[in-house]
Amino acid sequence: QVQLVESGGGLVKPGGSLRLSCVASGRTVNMYPMGWFRQAPGKEREFVAAINWSGGTTYYADSVKGRFTASRDNAKNTVYLQMNSLKPEDTAVYYCAADRREFISDTYYREGEYDYWGQGTQVTVSS
């Protein structure tokens, strides 16, 4: 079993920054392709970013390109999402997800590609 736990959310002013962390744990811990999704109040969950096993390949939603950066430290079983230049519209619960397959999928932006999900961490961008 794989457990994912997000942390690092909080309240930040517009233009500020936050770094989210997602730690994977369990009896067996592997390097998975990972995704970040978010869900704002009253809206559907949407894709934010994806990263392959090595961290050498990343993908981003158009809404966050140039502002968010995904990275990972496999020695710590941790994936990060650095969020800069935050906007009020970034306010949402952010979730990390893991794909149990070895290679990142061409449909990395789809919720159905991921097998494990964290409980989420709240990010609020407000003045």
Beta strands, then each sheet from edge to edge (+ up, - down):
strand 1: 3-7
strand 2: 10-12
strand 3: 18-25
strand 4: 34-39
strand 5: 46-51
strand 6: 58-60
strand 7: 68-73
strand 8: 78-83
strand 9: 92-98
strand 10: 116-117
strand 11: 121-125
sheet 1: 1+ 3- 8+ 7-
sheet 2: 2+ 11+ 9- 4+ 5- 6+
sheet 3: 2+ 11+ 9- 10+
end
